[in-house]
Amino acid sequence: MSFRNILFPTDFTPHARSALKYAAAFARDGGGRVVLFSVQTAEVPANLMTLPAHLLEEEESQWLKQVRHEVNDLLTDPLFDGLEVEPVIVEGEPAPEIARAVRDYDIDLVTVVTHGRRGLSRALWGSTAEEIIAEAPCPVLTIRPPQHDFVEHRGQRTEIRLNRILLATNFRPSSIAATHLARELAGATKAELHAVYVIGDYFEQISVMFPEGGNSALSRMRADVKDRMQTFAGESGGTILTHIPEGRPYAEIVRLAAETDADLIVIGTSVHASLFGGAPALGSEIERVVRNAPCPVLCVPSGRVVTPLPAFARSQPVPQT
């Protein structure tokens, strides 16, 4: 599959270890490695893992000693047996540091636990989880225990057991990469692939306010989506099961994932600049899918919108030869 180098962010709490089996399973399946990643609030020596122990005995260095102990303890986890694991400890804020690490370490997948008690995992429950999805230039797998999972630990091995994948699509450019990846995952794991397009409940609201024009627009929308979904399924030889519910998009995606007993939701993300110049923002529907899904969610980036204005290029005269 596409995932070789896996970034495993952790704050060393038991809750954060919930993502460990996913990181190890994908790295093992892809013949790759895991980058064990920890973000601290103070400066960390680049050679922390090899520093002589006596240099960490001073009172102000006790926290560094504890960090090193936590890393070494995690490295002994049986899930890492036979895998290449690289510990990386940095100072900063989780989202931008994770995005930087994705580029620096050629990461294909980030595994993120979206609920916890303190440290990184505490920050991930809420806006920082969405910031990481928005900042990372690669797919992000979000895990929210307790929920249905698709990795089994047998003896000293972890296995990816995907039986059903739910692809949430809107046929926009933001869903193209997610569609390709969902098909690839389904093909590699022999999983049943479902595709869902939710006709938003705002169409019904429009038809109530403007019966003549609204009902016509809703009918055209239903027919167009049906045609597109039939074409989409036909491109895969009819092996994709399609669904066209109507209502609130996130609610229908979550409901369908539960009804189909999906192991994984795949959804495309389109990142926009914050209205007030802050961190990049995701759409509220994607945030709600991540926070309410009954199974892990794979968020696949498509691109960024950094300005609402078009870019203009000044034309240059062509030199005469």
PEZI-V129331 format. One record per residue. N is the residue number from 1. PHI is phi in degrees with one decimal (* if undefined). PSI is psi in whole degrees, 0 to 359 (999 if undefined). D_CENTER is the distance of its C-alpha to the mean C-alpha in Angstrom with 2 decimals. Layout:
N_PHI_PSI_D_CENTER ; N_PHI_PSI_D_CENTER
This chain:
1_*_184_15.99 ; 2_-77.3_346_14.04 ; 3_-99.0_116_12.61 ; 4_-116.2_305_15.37 ; 5_-96.2_118_14.59 ; 6_-113.0_130_12.08 ; 7_-96.8_122_11.55 ; 8_-114.6_90_12.23 ; 9_-72.9_139_12.74 ; 10_-151.5_153_15.45 ; 11_-113.0_12_18.38 ; 12_74.2_8_20.31 ; 13_-79.4_156_20.59 ; 14_-55.5_324_20.75 ; 15_-63.4_319_17.87 ; 16_-63.6_335_15.57 ; 17_-69.4_351_16.79 ; 18_-60.1_333_15.02 ; 19_-87.0_350_12.10 ; 20_-61.6_316_14.89 ; 21_-66.1_330_15.74 ; 22_-70.2_314_12.37 ; 23_-60.0_314_12.54 ; 24_-66.3_320_16.20 ; 25_-65.3_315_16.01 ; 26_-69.5_322_13.83 ; 27_-64.8_318_15.96 ; 28_-66.2_317_19.06 ; 29_-64.9_324_18.35 ; 30_-92.5_2_17.79 ; 31_63.4_36_20.66 ; 32_-115.6_216_18.74 ; 33_-139.3_167_18.28 ; 34_-116.3_131_16.32 ; 35_-99.6_109_16.39 ; 36_-80.2_114_17.06 ; 37_-119.7_126_16.23 ; 38_-127.5_131_18.06 ; 39_-105.7_123_18.56 ; 40_-109.6_164_22.09 ; 41_-92.1_356_24.06 ; 42_-132.6_166_27.01 ; 43_-64.7_137_27.86 ; 44_-117.5_128_27.36 ; 45_-58.8_139_29.77 ; 46_-61.8_332_28.31 ; 47_-103.5_30_30.47 ; 48_-53.9_318_29.72 ; 49_-71.0_345_29.28 ; 50_-116.6_3_32.70 ; 51_-63.2_140_34.70 ; 52_-57.4_139_37.97 ; 53_-58.4_325_37.74 ; 54_-65.8_339_40.75 ; 55_-75.1_348_38.97 ; 56_-105.9_9_36.53 ; 57_-84.1_342_39.34 ; 58_-67.4_152_40.05 ; 59_-58.3_318_38.98 ; 60_-72.0_351_36.69 ; 61_-105.0_3_34.85 ; 62_-61.6_325_34.29 ; 63_-67.1_325_30.69 ; 64_-66.9_322_30.06 ; 65_-61.9_319_31.84 ; 66_-66.0_318_29.64 ; 67_-59.7_314_26.41 ; 68_-63.1_321_27.91 ; 69_-62.3_317_28.96 ; 70_-63.2_319_25.51 ; 71_-63.3_311_24.06 ; 72_-62.1_323_26.97 ; 73_-65.0_318_26.67 ; 74_-67.1_326_23.01 ; 75_-65.7_341_23.99 ; 76_-86.4_358_26.50 ; 77_-60.5_132_24.05 ; 78_-56.7_335_25.07 ; 79_-62.2_336_21.52 ; 80_-87.1_356_21.88 ; 81_-56.4_127_25.21 ; 82_81.3_0_25.69 ; 83_-103.3_151_22.49 ; 84_-81.8_122_22.49 ; 85_-126.6_128_20.96 ; 86_-117.5_112_21.18 ; 87_-79.0_135_21.22 ; 88_-133.6_125_20.49 ; 89_-123.7_126_21.54 ; 90_-133.4_168_21.55 ; 91_-103.7_143_22.71 ; 92_145.8_204_20.94 ; 93_-104.4_143_18.20 ; 94_-54.4_306_14.74 ; 95_-60.1_305_12.63 ; 96_-65.2_326_15.09 ; 97_-69.9_323_15.89 ; 98_-65.9_317_12.44 ; 99_-60.9_320_12.30 ; 100_-65.9_319_15.82 ; 101_-65.4_325_15.21 ; 102_-57.1_318_12.72 ; 103_-76.1_317_15.75 ; 104_-67.3_328_18.42 ; 105_-111.7_15_17.35 ; 106_53.4_51_16.11 ; 107_-79.3_139_12.68 ; 108_-100.6_335_10.90 ; 109_-151.8_137_7.86 ; 110_-110.5_132_6.84 ; 111_-104.5_127_7.20 ; 112_-131.7_128_7.52 ; 113_-89.8_128_10.23 ; 114_-102.9_27_10.59 ; 115_-159.4_141_14.35 ; 116_-176.4_190_17.25 ; 117_-108.1_322_20.70 ; 118_-150.6_172_21.03 ; 119_59.6_219_19.88 ; 120_-60.0_314_16.28 ; 121_-65.6_328_15.21 ; 122_-64.5_317_17.50 ; 123_-64.7_329_16.00 ; 124_-73.7_343_12.46 ; 125_-85.9_93_14.07 ; 126_131.7_217_14.42 ; 127_-64.5_328_14.04 ; 128_-67.0_328_12.69 ; 129_-59.5_315_9.33 ; 130_-68.5_327_9.17 ; 131_-63.9_320_10.86 ; 132_-64.9_316_8.46 ; 133_-61.1_319_5.73 ; 134_-70.9_324_9.07 ; 135_-82.3_324_10.62 ; 136_-69.2_129_8.61 ; 137_-87.2_25_10.12 ; 138_-142.9_169_7.99 ; 139_-59.1_145_4.90 ; 140_-122.5_124_2.29 ; 141_-95.9_117_3.68 ; 142_-100.1_133_5.28 ; 143_-122.2_133_8.98 ; 144_-131.8_80_11.84 ; 145_-63.6_149_15.16 ; 146_-85.5_131_17.42 ; 147_-152.8_168_15.82 ; 148_-60.0_135_16.28 ; 149_-126.9_171_14.76 ; 150_-128.1_17_15.23 ; 151_-116.5_127_16.28 ; 152_-109.2_138_19.99 ; 153_-105.1_114_21.92 ; 154_-122.9_113_25.36 ; 155_62.5_241_27.85 ; 156_-103.1_15_26.46 ; 157_-123.7_152_23.76 ; 158_-116.8_140_20.29 ; 159_-128.6_138_19.65 ; 160_-84.5_121_16.80 ; 161_-123.0_78_18.31 ; 162_-93.6_116_16.57 ; 163_-102.5_323_19.23 ; 164_-138.8_131_17.66 ; 165_-119.1_134_14.56 ; 166_-109.5_116_14.23 ; 167_-96.6_121_13.29 ; 168_-94.9_119_13.44 ; 169_-128.4_156_15.32 ; 170_-132.6_9_17.67 ; 171_63.1_15_19.23 ; 172_-93.2_168_18.47 ; 173_-55.2_332_17.40 ; 174_-66.5_344_13.90 ; 175_-104.4_0_13.50 ; 176_-65.2_308_15.25 ; 177_-62.8_320_12.65 ; 178_-63.6_321_10.61 ; 179_-63.4_313_14.11 ; 180_-59.3_316_15.08 ; 181_-68.9_320_12.21 ; 182_-62.0_318_12.81 ; 183_-65.1_320_16.46 ; 184_-64.8_316_16.15 ; 185_-63.6_317_14.46 ; 186_-63.5_318_17.06 ; 187_-66.2_319_19.81 ; 188_-71.4_329_19.11 ; 189_-106.3_359_18.93 ; 190_61.9_31_21.46 ; 191_-83.3_153_19.28 ; 192_-76.5_128_20.44 ; 193_-105.3_124_18.38 ; 194_-110.4_142_18.57 ; 195_-123.7_135_17.91 ; 196_-126.6_134_18.25 ; 197_-121.7_120_19.48 ; 198_-98.3_121_20.40 ; 199_-80.2_112_23.54 ; 200_-59.9_147_23.20 ; 201_-68.5_351_25.93 ; 202_-68.0_335_27.08 ; 203_-64.8_319_28.98 ; 204_-64.9_321_30.98 ; 205_-63.2_320_31.68 ; 206_-64.3_319_32.99 ; 207_-66.1_331_35.17 ; 208_-71.6_319_36.65 ; 209_-76.0_325_37.54 ; 210_-129.6_78_38.70 ; 211_-52.6_315_39.86 ; 212_-67.2_302_41.31 ; 213_-73.0_324_38.65 ; 214_-66.0_316_35.70 ; 215_-64.1_322_36.61 ; 216_-65.6_317_37.10 ; 217_-64.6_320_33.72 ; 218_-65.8_320_32.02 ; 219_-64.8_317_34.00 ; 220_-64.8_321_33.08 ; 221_-62.1_314_29.39 ; 222_-60.9_316_29.61 ; 223_-66.5_319_31.56 ; 224_-65.9_316_29.32 ; 225_-65.1_320_26.12 ; 226_-60.9_315_28.09 ; 227_-62.4_316_29.32 ; 228_-64.7_318_25.95 ; 229_-67.8_323_24.45 ; 230_-64.5_318_27.60 ; 231_-64.0_317_27.32 ; 232_-60.8_315_23.68 ; 233_-66.8_322_24.68 ; 234_-65.4_329_27.80 ; 235_-65.1_339_26.04 ; 236_-106.7_20_24.71 ; 237_71.7_23_28.13 ; 238_77.1_14_27.51 ; 239_-86.0_351_25.10 ; 240_-95.0_130_22.38 ; 241_-90.2_127_23.06 ; 242_-109.4_150_22.69 ; 243_-138.4_136_22.62 ; 244_-131.6_73_23.72 ; 245_-78.5_169_23.87 ; 246_-125.7_139_24.97 ; 247_147.5_204_23.99 ; 248_-74.6_122_21.25 ; 249_-51.0_308_18.09 ; 250_-63.3_321_15.69 ; 251_-65.7_320_18.57 ; 252_-70.7_324_19.35 ; 253_-65.6_315_15.89 ; 254_-64.4_316_15.83 ; 255_-61.5_314_19.49 ; 256_-66.9_323_19.19 ; 257_-60.4_320_16.48 ; 258_-70.0_318_19.01 ; 259_-65.7_322_21.96 ; 260_-87.7_358_20.80 ; 261_56.1_47_19.58 ; 262_-66.5_143_16.27 ; 263_-88.0_336_14.49 ; 264_-154.9_137_11.07 ; 265_-103.1_132_9.94 ; 266_-113.8_127_8.56 ; 267_-141.9_139_8.50 ; 268_-82.8_144_9.18 ; 269_-119.7_137_8.89 ; 270_-119.2_119_12.12 ; 271_-96.4_135_12.68 ; 272_-120.0_149_16.20 ; 273_-65.2_144_18.46 ; 274_-63.2_143_19.48 ; 275_-58.7_327_22.79 ; 276_-108.1_19_24.47 ; 277_82.3_14_23.19 ; 278_-87.9_211_20.68 ; 279_-67.4_152_17.02 ; 280_-55.7_150_14.98 ; 281_-123.6_146_14.08 ; 282_-97.3_166_11.83 ; 283_-70.9_151_13.83 ; 284_-64.6_329_14.97 ; 285_-66.4_320_14.27 ; 286_-65.4_317_10.46 ; 287_-57.9_318_10.90 ; 288_-71.7_327_13.27 ; 289_-62.2_312_11.33 ; 290_-60.2_320_8.75 ; 291_-79.5_341_12.01 ; 292_-120.7_357_14.15 ; 293_-63.9_143_12.59 ; 294_-82.8_2_14.86 ; 295_-148.2_169_12.39 ; 296_-58.0_152_8.87 ; 297_-121.7_128_6.28 ; 298_-100.1_110_4.31 ; 299_-95.2_120_3.44 ; 300_-111.0_116_6.12 ; 301_-72.8_148_8.27 ; 302_-116.7_332_11.90 ; 303_159.9_181_13.92 ; 304_-127.2_143_15.40 ; 305_-107.7_108_18.41 ; 306_-100.2_350_20.33 ; 307_-155.7_144_23.61 ; 308_-80.0_355_25.12 ; 309_-102.2_148_28.09 ; 310_-70.6_153_28.80 ; 311_-93.1_138_29.45 ; 312_-115.7_138_33.02 ; 313_-115.0_131_34.45 ; 314_-75.6_127_38.13 ; 315_-72.7_143_39.99 ; 316_-114.1_141_42.09 ; 317_-63.4_142_45.42 ; 318_-79.8_124_45.51 ; 319_-62.8_140_47.94 ; 320_-83.1_136_51.08 ; 321_-112.6_999_52.02
